[in-house]
């Protein structure tokens, strides 16, 4: 079912996402986790805050969907990997699309930082060095690991090396999502994960 432009003035912001395949209810659980982890990576690399996300929602005219901190908290808490069970358990397609647009908008704003971090990652990989020994990547991995361990349930806690790999993969993904076609790439990625 496609959203009506009459009820949603931000449809033009969706850049074709409304024409792409709509996820099923079971796919939305995986999408919730994936989007929350991407936001976690943005927090770790660029210090993105709830205020940053809400400002992006306003700039993209998505504030009717994500109105305030409580709405945002409930969306983030919908991630089944989260410790707290106080959030809403459902995420609708319109909310998922809105989060995709916000993530890509924020990533685009941090494109230079993301490019620098990924370039450094490529460099240390070529030199067979450990990424965490480089200041920018080490700080990012520390923050990402701490945020993950602080917010995710114990059963989903993974080994440090796996967590580093997840963090580095999300960092590279964010660089792709910061491009002009980022919205489409992220939407296709989250549908592919589910």
Residue frames as qw, qx, qy, qz and C-alpha x, y, z in Angstrom:
[[0.000, 0.889, 0.457, 0.000, 0.00, 0.00, 0.00],
 [0.444, 0.310, -0.006, 0.841, 1.49, 3.33, -1.04],
 [0.159, -0.526, -0.447, 0.705, 1.19, 6.37, 1.22],
 [0.241, 0.836, 0.448, 0.206, -1.06, 9.17, 0.06],
 [0.403, 0.233, -0.059, 0.883, 0.66, 12.46, -0.72],
 [0.304, -0.686, -0.237, -0.617, -2.39, 14.24, 0.64],
 [0.758, -0.635, -0.142, -0.053, -1.83, 12.76, 4.13],
 [0.760, -0.406, 0.145, 0.486, 1.94, 12.96, 3.94],
 [0.297, 0.946, -0.077, -0.105, 3.50, 16.13, 2.56],
 [0.310, -0.701, 0.604, 0.218, 6.98, 14.66, 2.98],
 [0.888, 0.234, 0.395, 0.024, 6.36, 12.03, 0.27],
 [0.558, 0.808, -0.153, 0.114, 8.48, 14.03, -2.16],
 [0.215, -0.775, 0.581, -0.126, 11.36, 13.67, 0.28],
 [0.845, -0.169, 0.501, -0.081, 11.20, 9.90, -0.03],
 [0.157, 0.643, -0.614, -0.431, 12.88, 10.02, -3.44],
 [0.637, 0.240, -0.635, -0.364, 11.21, 6.95, -4.83],
 [0.042, -0.181, 0.915, -0.357, 11.29, 4.86, -1.63],
 [0.590, 0.173, 0.443, -0.653, 7.49, 4.71, -1.66],
 [0.750, 0.411, -0.297, -0.424, 7.64, 2.85, -5.00],
 [0.282, 0.405, -0.866, 0.085, 10.00, 0.18, -3.73],
 [0.616, -0.223, -0.752, -0.077, 9.00, -3.13, -2.16],
 [0.476, -0.612, 0.201, -0.599, 7.26, -2.80, 1.19],
 [0.158, 0.268, -0.908, 0.280, 8.56, -5.06, 3.98],
 [0.626, -0.398, -0.624, -0.245, 6.35, -7.64, 5.63],
 [0.579, -0.751, 0.056, -0.312, 5.55, -7.53, 9.35],
 [0.916, -0.304, 0.058, 0.254, 8.23, -10.15, 10.14],
 [0.639, 0.415, -0.003, 0.648, 10.82, -8.21, 8.12],
 [0.116, -0.866, 0.003, -0.486, 10.16, -5.08, 10.17],
 [0.773, -0.626, 0.053, 0.094, 11.72, -6.66, 13.30],
 [0.784, -0.015, 0.165, 0.598, 15.06, -7.06, 11.54],
 [0.277, 0.697, 0.170, 0.639, 14.72, -3.59, 10.03],
 [0.437, -0.878, -0.049, -0.191, 14.24, -2.11, 13.51],
 [0.803, -0.449, 0.158, 0.358, 17.48, -3.69, 14.69],
 [0.662, 0.290, 0.248, 0.645, 19.41, -2.71, 11.58],
 [0.089, 0.821, 0.153, 0.543, 18.32, 0.94, 11.65],
 [0.562, -0.825, 0.027, -0.052, 19.03, 1.27, 15.36],
 [0.815, -0.258, 0.199, 0.480, 22.54, -0.16, 14.90],
 [0.487, 0.518, 0.216, 0.670, 23.23, 2.29, 12.08],
 [0.202, -0.895, -0.066, -0.391, 22.13, 5.17, 14.30],
 [0.773, -0.596, 0.090, 0.196, 24.37, 3.75, 17.05],
 [0.738, 0.101, 0.202, 0.636, 27.31, 3.87, 14.61],
 [0.181, 0.749, 0.170, 0.615, 26.46, 7.50, 13.74],
 [0.518, -0.847, -0.020, -0.123, 26.40, 8.34, 17.43],
 [0.831, -0.381, 0.155, 0.375, 29.80, 6.73, 17.89],
 [0.630, 0.229, 0.244, 0.701, 31.59, 8.30, 14.91],
 [0.145, 0.512, 0.203, 0.822, 29.99, 11.76, 14.82],
 [0.069, -0.150, -0.572, 0.803, 28.43, 12.30, 18.23],
 [0.337, -0.344, -0.501, -0.719, 24.91, 12.37, 16.76],
 [0.109, 0.076, 0.710, -0.692, 22.37, 13.03, 19.51],
 [0.177, 0.582, 0.787, -0.108, 18.59, 12.85, 19.85],
 [0.112, 0.783, 0.115, -0.601, 18.51, 16.58, 19.16],
 [0.032, -0.404, 0.645, 0.647, 20.45, 16.04, 15.92],
 [0.114, 0.241, 0.933, 0.241, 17.94, 13.42, 14.83],
 [0.121, 0.730, 0.595, -0.313, 14.96, 15.62, 15.69],
 [0.046, 0.697, -0.181, -0.693, 16.53, 18.59, 13.85],
 [0.057, -0.159, 0.818, 0.550, 17.01, 16.36, 10.82],
 [0.139, 0.492, 0.859, -0.011, 13.37, 15.25, 11.04],
 [0.114, 0.800, 0.282, -0.517, 12.30, 18.89, 11.05],
 [0.015, -0.555, 0.478, 0.681, 14.62, 19.80, 8.15],
 [0.003, -0.006, 0.902, 0.432, 13.20, 16.89, 6.12],
 [0.541, -0.110, -0.066, -0.831, 9.61, 17.77, 7.13],
 [0.588, -0.093, -0.800, -0.068, 9.29, 14.42, 8.86],
 [0.048, -0.165, 0.607, -0.776, 8.40, 15.93, 12.24],
 [0.719, -0.138, -0.035, -0.680, 4.75, 14.83, 11.90],
 [0.881, 0.034, -0.468, -0.061, 6.11, 11.26, 12.06],
 [0.673, -0.157, -0.446, 0.569, 8.90, 11.75, 14.62],
 [0.147, -0.889, -0.244, -0.358, 7.53, 14.60, 16.72],
 [0.309, -0.835, 0.323, -0.321, 9.69, 14.63, 19.83],
 [0.015, 0.519, -0.829, 0.209, 12.17, 12.77, 22.03],
 [0.641, -0.040, 0.647, -0.411, 9.49, 10.38, 23.26],
 [0.835, 0.476, 0.021, -0.275, 8.56, 9.33, 19.72],
 [0.448, 0.665, -0.596, 0.051, 12.22, 8.89, 18.87],
 [0.273, -0.401, 0.807, -0.337, 12.89, 6.91, 22.05],
 [0.785, 0.134, 0.469, -0.382, 9.95, 4.61, 21.31],
 [0.764, 0.583, -0.222, -0.162, 11.17, 4.03, 17.76],
 [0.257, 0.611, -0.726, 0.184, 14.67, 3.20, 18.96],
 [0.433, -0.256, 0.754, -0.422, 13.36, 0.99, 21.75],
 [0.869, 0.262, 0.039, -0.419, 11.40, -1.01, 19.16],
 [0.445, 0.530, -0.722, 0.001, 14.72, -2.74, 18.39],
 [0.916, -0.300, -0.193, -0.186, 14.30, -6.26, 19.82],
 [0.737, 0.174, -0.416, 0.503, 18.01, -6.31, 20.74],
 [0.057, -0.630, 0.239, -0.737, 17.58, -3.41, 23.19],
 [0.207, -0.006, -0.819, 0.536, 17.77, -3.94, 26.96],
 [0.304, 0.168, 0.407, -0.845, 14.71, -1.89, 27.79],
 [0.085, 0.359, 0.893, 0.259, 11.33, -3.34, 26.98],
 [0.071, 0.582, 0.447, -0.675, 9.57, -0.04, 27.57],
 [0.131, 0.343, -0.378, -0.850, 9.41, 1.00, 23.92],
 [0.754, 0.342, 0.073, -0.556, 6.86, 0.30, 21.30],
 [0.645, -0.136, 0.733, 0.167, 7.12, -3.13, 19.72],
 [0.621, 0.568, 0.508, 0.184, 5.92, -2.14, 16.26],
 [0.139, -0.485, 0.300, 0.810, 7.50, -0.01, 13.58],
 [0.648, 0.618, 0.411, -0.175, 5.42, 0.89, 10.56],
 [0.701, 0.349, 0.325, 0.530, 6.71, 1.31, 7.04],
 [0.134, 0.914, 0.105, 0.369, 6.36, 5.09, 7.09],
 [0.514, -0.826, 0.231, 0.035, 8.46, 5.30, 10.27],
 [0.816, -0.137, 0.380, 0.414, 11.10, 3.00, 8.76],
 [0.530, 0.622, 0.269, 0.510, 11.28, 5.14, 5.62],
 [0.135, -0.965, 0.014, -0.224, 11.54, 8.27, 7.74],
 [0.681, -0.627, 0.313, 0.213, 14.44, 6.81, 9.73],
 [0.766, 0.215, 0.354, 0.491, 16.17, 5.88, 6.47],
 [0.290, 0.829, 0.157, 0.451, 15.89, 9.47, 5.24],
 [0.393, -0.904, 0.139, -0.094, 17.12, 10.87, 8.56],
 [0.813, -0.340, 0.326, 0.342, 20.09, 8.49, 8.72],
 [0.663, 0.395, 0.317, 0.552, 21.14, 9.38, 5.17],
 [0.040, 0.935, 0.085, 0.343, 20.69, 13.10, 5.81],
 [0.552, -0.797, 0.240, 0.044, 22.88, 12.92, 8.93],
 [0.825, -0.091, 0.365, 0.421, 25.45, 10.73, 7.16],
 [0.498, 0.682, 0.225, 0.485, 25.61, 13.24, 4.29],
 [0.188, -0.956, 0.077, -0.212, 26.28, 16.01, 6.82],
 [0.612, -0.642, 0.450, 0.102, 29.17, 13.93, 8.19],
 [0.884, 0.466, -0.002, 0.042, 30.45, 12.78, 4.80],
 [0.330, 0.771, -0.471, 0.274, 33.96, 14.25, 5.20],
 [0.454, -0.523, 0.640, -0.332, 34.43, 12.60, 8.59],
 [0.914, 0.084, 0.360, -0.169, 33.12, 9.29, 7.24],
 [0.740, 0.640, -0.183, 0.100, 35.37, 9.53, 4.19],
 [0.046, 0.744, -0.593, 0.303, 38.40, 10.24, 6.40],
 [0.656, -0.343, 0.599, -0.304, 37.59, 7.31, 8.71],
 [0.929, 0.269, 0.240, -0.076, 37.05, 4.84, 5.86],
 [0.543, 0.750, -0.340, 0.165, 40.18, 6.05, 4.08],
 [0.209, -0.645, 0.665, -0.315, 42.13, 5.48, 7.29],
 [0.837, -0.088, 0.483, -0.242, 40.56, 2.02, 7.61],
 [0.852, 0.522, -0.042, 0.022, 41.65, 1.15, 4.06],
 [0.253, 0.786, -0.503, 0.255, 45.15, 2.39, 4.84],
 [0.426, -0.504, 0.685, -0.308, 45.59, 0.36, 8.03],
 [0.918, 0.133, 0.322, -0.189, 44.11, -2.72, 6.36],
 [0.718, 0.648, -0.231, 0.104, 46.64, -2.47, 3.53],
 [0.146, 0.685, -0.604, 0.381, 49.43, -2.10, 6.10],
 [0.705, -0.166, -0.686, 0.067, 48.17, -5.06, 8.16],
 [0.056, 0.198, -0.529, 0.824, 47.69, -2.86, 11.21],
 [0.127, -0.508, -0.821, 0.228, 44.94, -3.03, 13.79],
 [0.003, -0.681, -0.361, -0.637, 42.29, -0.33, 13.21],
 [0.514, -0.802, -0.304, -0.010, 41.81, 0.33, 16.92],
 [0.657, -0.318, -0.032, 0.683, 45.43, 1.53, 17.19],
 [0.208, 0.349, 0.255, 0.877, 44.63, 4.57, 15.03],
 [0.038, 0.135, 0.450, -0.882, 43.13, 7.47, 17.01],
 [0.491, 0.071, -0.152, -0.855, 40.00, 8.15, 14.95],
 [0.687, -0.027, -0.652, -0.321, 39.14, 4.49, 14.45],
 [0.381, -0.050, -0.797, 0.467, 40.10, 3.52, 17.99],
 [0.199, 0.076, 0.377, -0.902, 37.87, 6.23, 19.48],
 [0.622, 0.044, -0.323, -0.711, 35.02, 5.19, 17.19],
 [0.638, -0.021, -0.767, -0.067, 35.38, 1.49, 18.05],
 [0.180, -0.056, -0.716, 0.672, 35.54, 2.25, 21.79],
 [0.371, 0.095, 0.193, -0.903, 32.40, 4.40, 21.63],
 [0.665, 0.054, -0.502, -0.550, 30.56, 1.93, 19.42],
 [0.520, -0.023, -0.835, 0.180, 31.46, -1.00, 21.69],
 [0.027, -0.086, -0.614, 0.784, 30.50, 0.90, 24.84],
 [0.497, 0.088, -0.014, -0.863, 27.18, 2.05, 23.39],
 [0.663, 0.034, -0.661, -0.349, 26.39, -1.45, 22.15],
 [0.440, -0.067, -0.824, 0.351, 27.21, -3.12, 25.48],
 [0.100, 0.071, 0.444, -0.887, 25.35, -0.44, 27.41],
 [0.520, 0.169, 0.001, -0.837, 22.14, -0.68, 25.38],
 [0.677, 0.132, -0.600, -0.406, 21.79, -4.22, 24.04],
 [0.869, -0.372, 0.111, -0.308, 20.56, -7.26, 25.96],
 [0.435, -0.582, 0.686, 0.045, 23.11, -9.67, 27.40],
 [0.810, 0.168, 0.560, 0.039, 22.07, -12.55, 25.10],
 [0.631, 0.755, 0.120, 0.133, 23.06, -10.45, 22.10],
 [0.245, -0.858, 0.410, 0.188, 26.44, -9.48, 23.50],
 [0.903, 0.399, -0.080, 0.138, 29.06, -10.59, 21.05],
 [0.775, -0.265, 0.034, 0.573, 32.82, -11.00, 21.31],
 [0.141, -0.780, 0.094, 0.603, 34.94, -7.85, 21.03],
 [0.250, -0.214, 0.672, 0.663, 36.39, -8.88, 17.66],
 [0.161, 0.512, 0.794, 0.285, 32.91, -9.50, 16.21],
 [0.048, -0.874, -0.368, 0.313, 31.72, -6.19, 17.61],
 [0.216, -0.582, 0.342, 0.705, 34.72, -4.41, 16.03],
 [0.219, 0.091, 0.783, 0.575, 33.90, -6.02, 12.69],
 [0.071, 0.733, 0.676, 0.031, 30.24, -4.97, 12.99],
 [0.138, -0.840, -0.110, 0.514, 31.29, -1.42, 13.87],
 [0.224, -0.407, 0.525, 0.713, 33.70, -1.21, 10.93],
 [0.200, 0.358, 0.814, 0.411, 31.14, -2.63, 8.51],
 [0.012, 0.841, 0.521, -0.144, 28.57, -0.05, 9.65],
 [0.216, -0.702, 0.150, 0.662, 31.18, 2.70, 9.27],
 [0.195, -0.100, 0.699, 0.681, 31.80, 1.72, 5.63],
 [0.097, 0.587, 0.785, 0.174, 28.05, 1.39, 5.05],
 [0.074, -0.828, -0.313, 0.460, 27.51, 4.90, 6.40],
 [0.165, -0.448, 0.406, 0.779, 29.89, 6.30, 3.80],
 [0.088, 0.236, 0.814, 0.523, 27.76, 4.71, 1.06],
 [0.062, -0.726, -0.682, 0.066, 24.58, 6.05, 2.68],
 [0.176, -0.677, -0.083, 0.710, 26.05, 9.56, 2.70],
 [0.204, -0.040, 0.597, 0.775, 25.98, 9.66, -1.13],
 [0.374, 0.104, -0.174, -0.905, 23.26, 11.02, -3.39],
 [0.681, -0.062, -0.588, -0.431, 21.68, 7.58, -3.75],
 [0.046, 0.245, -0.822, 0.513, 22.08, 6.72, -0.06],
 [0.612, -0.004, 0.343, -0.712, 18.35, 6.53, 0.72],
 [0.851, 0.258, -0.278, -0.363, 17.81, 3.89, -1.95],
 [0.497, 0.372, -0.755, 0.210, 20.94, 1.93, -0.95],
 [0.170, -0.197, 0.734, -0.628, 19.93, 1.84, 2.72],
 [0.745, 0.082, 0.175, -0.639, 16.34, 0.85, 1.92],
 [0.813, 0.310, -0.461, -0.177, 17.57, -1.99, -0.28],
 [0.284, 0.368, -0.793, 0.395, 20.09, -3.03, 2.40],
 [0.382, -0.135, 0.636, -0.657, 17.51, -3.24, 5.17],
 [0.849, 0.181, -0.017, -0.497, 15.12, -5.19, 2.94],
 [0.685, 0.400, -0.609, 0.016, 17.97, -7.54, 2.07],
 [0.030, 0.350, -0.777, 0.522, 18.79, -8.08, 5.77],
 [0.602, -0.087, 0.413, -0.678, 15.29, -9.13, 6.63]]
